[in-house]
Amino acid sequence: MRAPQPEPPIPGSFATPSLLAWIVNGKYVMSLPLYRIETDLKACGATISRQDMANWMMNVHARWLAKVHERMKVELLSHVRIHADETTVQVLKEPNREAKKKSRMWLFCSARCNVPVYVFEYHETRRKGVAQEFLAGWSGTLTANGYKPYFNLGNPNIANTACLVHVRRYFAQIVKIAGGDAKAASAASVALEARRRIDAMFKVDSKFDDMEPGGRKAARDAELRPLMEDFGGWARAQLPLASPKLAPHRALQYAVEFWPYVMNVLEDGAPGALEQRRRAGPANLRRRAQELALQRCVFVFN
């Protein structure tokens, strides 16, 4: 007797689940263009054209991965803390759209947890409606960079916090360009002072990671709040002294504008409110976006 043959993942195709998984991993995880996967297969004695593999990728998404994507979105929206970011991406041969136009890959992820969830969504624009539609009906805390539509979604059930890593990054870049800490210190750099103050906030908050939410919130009020309030007042005082249109002025302006939203982390007794925004929040989301940036040529020219 013979057991019936299992239904193939793509009806009428010889592609097995393991072969499809290997191609998906090569293309989207290892950043290999399909022509290189085609060459690799040929070296192993298998002749599969890149055209066939491209069709398989579209078919697998339509039949299977789209369902996984929707399930991941449902899981993500069950969390009470979400981080958001977006990056540019170029796609060739879209209907009624020039190839040179920039589109957007939107990224949404959970805060630090045992099984983090990352959801990527492609859209042609950066319009506010993308985030509004994704988060429709959701209530919780949204942490993002300084893209203003995130802070004006029209949903009263969403509380906003700004990413402290983004605030720090602008100052850190100035210090790096100046030649490092020693040279920046010799020039009495405002950027170095700002970065050191922010680093002190991260260090203080990391001490509270093992506390219960109530105790953590109280500890933040006692130890972290004074540092954050002091930084906000210091940045507002430094802003008029900085030369307009130069990098220090832009960094201070960004910090002053979004500092009230950074302060909102003090209302949250969740573990590592600042630290999670460094390890599993927009900063980590930005790393995912950077990984995506490295893969752009693979997605476009394959």
Backbone torsions as a table, in degrees:
resi	resn	phi	psi	omega
1	MET	NA	155.4	-177.4
2	ARG	-131.0	133.1	177.2
3	ALA	-71.3	145.1	178.4
4	PRO	-63.6	144.9	-180.0
5	GLN	-68.8	133.3	178.3
6	PRO	-60.9	149.9	177.0
7	GLU	-65.2	131.1	179.6
8	PRO	-70.6	153.1	178.9
9	PRO	-63.1	-28.9	175.0
10	ILE	-122.7	108.1	-177.6
11	PRO	-54.6	133.7	177.9
12	GLY	83.2	0.9	-178.6
13	SER	-111.9	149.5	177.5
14	PHE	-84.8	-1.0	-177.5
15	ALA	-67.4	123.5	179.1
16	THR	-88.7	162.4	176.9
17	PRO	-56.6	-40.8	-178.1
18	SER	-68.0	-38.2	178.4
19	LEU	-65.7	-44.8	179.0
20	LEU	-62.8	-41.7	179.0
21	ALA	-63.5	-38.0	179.9
22	TRP	-65.8	-41.0	179.3
23	ILE	-69.1	-43.5	178.0
24	VAL	-59.3	-44.6	179.7
25	ASN	-63.7	-42.8	-179.5
26	GLY	-63.3	-43.1	-175.8
27	LYS	-76.6	-48.1	-169.8
28	TYR	-99.5	-16.2	177.4
29	VAL	-105.8	-46.2	-178.1
30	MET	-90.5	-1.8	175.3
31	SER	62.2	36.2	178.3
32	LEU	-94.6	124.6	174.2
33	PRO	-66.4	155.4	-174.6
34	LEU	-62.8	-28.4	179.4
35	TYR	-67.9	-29.5	176.9
36	ARG	-76.2	-36.3	175.1
37	ILE	-64.5	-39.6	177.0
38	GLU	-59.2	-44.0	179.1
39	THR	-66.2	-39.5	179.6
40	ASP	-63.4	-44.0	178.5
41	LEU	-63.2	-40.1	-179.6
42	LYS	-62.8	-36.5	178.0
43	ALA	-65.3	-23.8	178.7
44	CYS	-91.5	1.0	178.3
45	GLY	92.8	11.2	179.6
46	ALA	-113.7	127.1	180.0
47	THR	-104.7	103.5	177.8
48	ILE	-131.8	121.5	-175.4
49	SER	-74.4	153.8	178.0
50	ARG	-65.8	-28.5	177.4
51	GLN	-63.9	-42.7	177.3
52	ASP	-62.7	-43.9	-178.9
53	MET	-64.8	-38.1	178.0
54	ALA	-62.8	-43.3	177.7
55	ASN	-64.2	-38.1	177.7
56	TRP	-62.3	-42.1	-178.8
57	MET	-60.5	-43.9	179.0
58	MET	-66.6	-38.9	-179.3
59	ASN	-67.9	-42.4	179.4
60	VAL	-63.4	-39.9	177.9
61	HIS	-63.5	-48.3	-176.6
62	ALA	-62.8	-38.4	-174.8
63	ARG	-87.3	-34.0	-169.5
64	TRP	-128.3	-53.8	-171.1
65	LEU	-69.9	-26.6	175.9
66	ALA	-61.9	-35.1	178.2
67	LYS	-68.8	-40.3	177.5
68	VAL	-63.6	-41.8	178.9
69	HIS	-59.1	-46.3	-180.0
70	GLU	-64.6	-37.8	178.9
71	ARG	-67.9	-37.7	177.5
72	MET	-66.3	-36.6	177.9
73	LYS	-65.0	-42.9	177.3
74	VAL	-60.1	-43.5	179.2
75	GLU	-63.0	-44.2	-179.0
76	LEU	-62.1	-41.7	-177.6
77	LEU	-73.4	-5.9	174.1
78	SER	-84.4	-10.4	178.2
79	HIS	-82.9	155.5	-179.6
80	VAL	-97.6	-4.4	176.1
81	ARG	-132.6	126.6	-178.7
82	ILE	-133.0	144.3	176.1
83	HIS	-114.5	146.1	-175.6
84	ALA	-135.6	149.7	176.3
85	ASP	-161.5	172.8	176.7
86	GLU	-155.7	156.2	179.8
87	THR	-144.9	160.9	-177.8
88	THR	-78.7	152.5	175.5
89	VAL	-153.0	144.5	-179.2
90	GLN	-112.3	135.4	-178.5
91	VAL	-128.8	133.2	179.6
92	LEU	-89.1	151.5	169.6
93	LYS	59.2	40.7	170.6
94	GLU	-82.5	142.0	-180.0
95	PRO	-59.5	131.9	175.9
96	ASN	57.0	35.2	-178.3
97	ARG	-147.8	130.3	179.5
98	GLU	-69.8	142.4	-176.7
99	ALA	-64.8	-26.9	-176.6
100	LYS	-77.9	-11.1	-178.6
101	LYS	-72.6	141.5	179.8
102	LYS	-88.1	131.7	173.6
103	SER	-106.4	-173.7	-177.1
104	ARG	-130.7	138.8	168.1
105	MET	-106.3	115.7	179.9
106	TRP	-92.0	140.2	-178.8
107	LEU	-125.8	130.8	175.7
108	PHE	-128.5	136.6	179.4
109	CYS	-144.1	162.2	177.4
110	SER	-79.0	163.1	171.5
111	ALA	-73.1	179.9	-176.5
112	ARG	-61.0	127.1	178.8
113	CYS	-157.7	177.0	-176.2
114	ASN	-65.1	-38.5	179.8
115	VAL	-126.5	87.8	-178.0
116	PRO	-66.3	151.4	-178.6
117	VAL	-120.0	127.3	176.4
118	TYR	-120.2	127.6	179.6
119	VAL	-123.4	122.4	176.5
120	PHE	-102.4	137.2	176.0
121	GLU	-136.5	127.4	179.3
122	TYR	-89.5	133.3	174.8
123	HIS	-142.3	154.9	-177.6
124	GLU	-74.5	-20.8	-174.1
125	THR	-131.3	175.5	176.4
126	ARG	-106.2	21.4	-174.2
127	ARG	-64.2	151.2	-177.5
128	LYS	-60.2	-30.2	-176.8
129	GLY	-58.8	-25.7	179.3
130	VAL	-62.3	-49.6	179.3
131	ALA	-68.1	-37.1	178.9
132	GLN	-62.1	-44.0	-179.1
133	GLU	-69.2	-40.7	-179.6
134	PHE	-63.3	-40.7	-174.2
135	LEU	-98.4	12.4	-179.2
136	ALA	-57.8	127.2	178.8
137	GLY	81.4	-2.6	-178.3
138	TRP	-88.1	148.1	173.8
139	SER	-132.1	135.7	-179.0
140	GLY	161.4	-159.5	-178.3
141	THR	-109.6	124.2	-179.9
142	LEU	-106.9	123.7	176.8
143	THR	-109.5	131.1	-175.6
144	ALA	-150.2	176.6	174.5
145	ASN	-80.5	-160.2	-174.2
146	GLY	-88.2	18.7	176.1
147	TYR	-71.5	112.3	-166.1
148	LYS	-60.7	-34.4	178.4
149	PRO	-56.2	-27.0	176.9
150	TYR	-60.7	-27.7	-175.0
151	PHE	-97.3	8.4	-179.0
152	ASN	-144.1	55.1	-176.1
153	LEU	-85.6	-7.6	178.8
154	GLY	73.7	19.0	179.3
155	ASN	-114.7	108.0	-176.7
156	PRO	-66.5	-13.9	-179.3
157	ASN	-87.3	-0.7	179.5
158	ILE	-105.7	122.8	173.7
159	ALA	-97.9	138.0	-176.6
160	ASN	-104.3	136.9	166.9
161	THR	-126.6	141.7	178.3
162	ALA	-92.2	151.2	-177.0
163	CYS	-79.1	118.2	179.6
164	LEU	-68.3	-27.9	178.3
165	VAL	-63.8	-37.8	177.6
166	HIS	-65.1	-39.8	176.8
167	VAL	-60.9	-46.4	-179.1
168	ARG	-63.7	-37.9	-173.1
169	ARG	-57.9	-41.2	-178.0
170	TYR	-63.9	-39.1	177.7
171	PHE	-71.8	-41.0	-179.3
172	ALA	-62.5	-36.7	178.4
173	GLN	-64.3	-39.4	179.0
174	ILE	-63.9	-43.7	179.2
175	VAL	-62.4	-41.1	-179.5
176	LYS	-64.0	-45.5	179.8
177	ILE	-64.3	-32.7	-180.0
178	ALA	-70.4	-13.2	178.2
179	GLY	111.3	10.5	177.3
180	GLY	106.5	178.6	-173.6
181	ASP	-60.7	-42.9	-174.4
182	ALA	-63.2	-47.2	-179.4
183	LYS	-68.8	-38.2	179.1
184	ALA	-65.5	-38.3	179.8
185	ALA	-66.1	-38.5	-180.0
186	SER	-66.3	-23.0	178.8
187	ALA	-98.2	10.4	-179.2
188	ALA	53.0	50.0	-174.5
189	SER	-66.5	127.0	174.4
190	VAL	-66.3	-36.4	-179.7
191	ALA	-62.9	-40.9	179.0
192	LEU	-65.1	-42.1	178.3
193	GLU	-61.4	-43.0	179.5
194	ALA	-63.1	-45.6	-178.8
195	ARG	-63.2	-40.6	179.6
196	ARG	-66.1	-37.7	177.5
197	ARG	-63.9	-42.0	-179.9
198	ILE	-68.4	-40.1	176.8
199	ASP	-59.5	-36.4	178.4
200	ALA	-65.1	-35.4	177.5
201	MET	-65.0	-44.5	178.1
202	PHE	-60.7	-41.9	-178.3
203	LYS	-63.8	-43.1	179.3
204	VAL	-64.4	-46.4	-176.0
205	ASP	-65.2	-29.8	-179.0
206	SER	-64.9	-20.4	179.9
207	LYS	-71.0	-17.8	-172.9
208	PHE	-98.3	6.7	-172.5
209	ASP	-60.7	-32.6	-175.4
210	ASP	-93.4	5.4	-178.3
211	MET	-84.9	159.3	171.2
212	GLU	-73.8	156.2	-175.5
213	PRO	-52.4	-43.9	-179.3
214	GLY	-63.0	-47.9	179.1
215	GLY	-66.6	-35.7	179.6
216	ARG	-65.2	-43.6	179.5
217	LYS	-62.9	-41.6	178.9
218	ALA	-64.6	-40.4	179.9
219	ALA	-66.4	-38.4	177.0
220	ARG	-64.1	-42.7	178.7
221	ASP	-59.5	-37.4	-176.2
222	ALA	-78.7	-40.3	-171.8
223	GLU	-110.0	-35.8	-175.1
224	LEU	-88.3	-40.1	-177.5
225	ARG	-55.3	-45.9	179.1
226	PRO	-58.0	-39.4	179.1
227	LEU	-65.0	-41.3	-177.5
228	MET	-71.6	-42.1	178.0
229	GLU	-64.4	-39.6	178.6
230	ASP	-63.5	-42.2	178.9
231	PHE	-63.1	-44.1	-179.8
232	GLY	-58.6	-44.9	178.4
233	GLY	-66.4	-40.7	178.9
234	TRP	-63.0	-44.9	-178.9
235	ALA	-64.2	-41.2	178.9
236	ARG	-64.4	-34.3	178.5
237	ALA	-73.0	-32.2	-178.5
238	GLN	-78.5	-27.4	-173.9
239	LEU	-57.0	-48.3	-179.6
240	PRO	-65.7	-18.8	-178.1
241	LEU	-86.1	-14.7	-178.4
242	ALA	-84.9	146.0	179.8
243	SER	-71.5	124.5	-178.8
244	PRO	-56.5	147.3	175.7
245	LYS	74.2	-5.4	174.6
246	LEU	-89.8	163.3	-173.6
247	ALA	-58.0	-43.3	179.1
248	PRO	-61.6	-37.1	178.9
249	HIS	-65.6	-43.9	179.8
250	ARG	-63.3	-40.4	179.9
251	ALA	-65.4	-43.4	178.7
252	LEU	-66.7	-39.6	180.0
253	GLN	-63.0	-42.4	177.4
254	TYR	-62.1	-45.3	-178.6
255	ALA	-63.0	-44.7	-178.7
256	VAL	-65.0	-42.0	-177.0
257	GLU	-64.3	-40.2	-173.3
258	PHE	-103.5	2.1	-178.5
259	TRP	-61.9	-37.9	176.5
260	PRO	-56.9	-33.7	178.7
261	TYR	-76.3	-32.9	174.3
262	VAL	-63.5	-39.4	-179.3
263	MET	-62.4	-21.8	-178.8
264	ASN	-62.8	-17.1	178.5
265	VAL	-64.9	-20.0	-179.8
266	LEU	-71.2	-17.4	178.1
267	GLU	-83.7	-3.3	-172.8
268	ASP	-111.8	122.9	177.2
269	GLY	-92.1	13.7	-178.8
270	ALA	-67.7	153.1	-179.5
271	PRO	-62.4	133.7	174.3
272	GLY	56.7	49.6	-177.1
273	ALA	-55.1	-41.0	174.9
274	LEU	-83.4	-41.7	-175.9
275	GLU	-65.8	-38.3	-179.5
276	GLN	-68.3	-27.3	177.3
277	ARG	-74.7	-14.5	174.4
278	ARG	-91.9	-40.8	-173.7
279	ARG	-91.8	-34.3	-172.8
280	ALA	-133.6	17.5	-178.9
281	GLY	-111.4	-143.7	-177.2
282	PRO	-57.2	-31.0	178.5
283	ALA	-64.2	-45.1	176.7
284	ASN	-67.9	-36.5	176.1
285	LEU	-61.7	-39.5	177.5
286	ARG	-63.5	-37.4	176.2
287	ARG	-63.1	-39.4	175.9
288	ARG	-62.9	-38.8	178.3
289	ALA	-65.6	-38.1	178.2
290	GLN	-66.5	-38.6	175.2
291	GLU	-61.1	-39.7	177.7
292	LEU	-63.4	-39.0	180.0
293	ALA	-60.9	-37.3	178.2
294	LEU	-67.1	-24.1	-176.7
295	GLN	-94.4	-2.3	-173.9
296	ARG	-57.4	-45.2	-178.8
297	CYS	-65.2	-27.9	177.0
298	VAL	-68.7	-44.1	-179.5
299	PHE	-65.6	-36.3	-172.5
300	VAL	-87.3	-48.8	-173.0
301	PHE	-108.5	80.6	179.3
302	ASN	-139.3	NA	NA
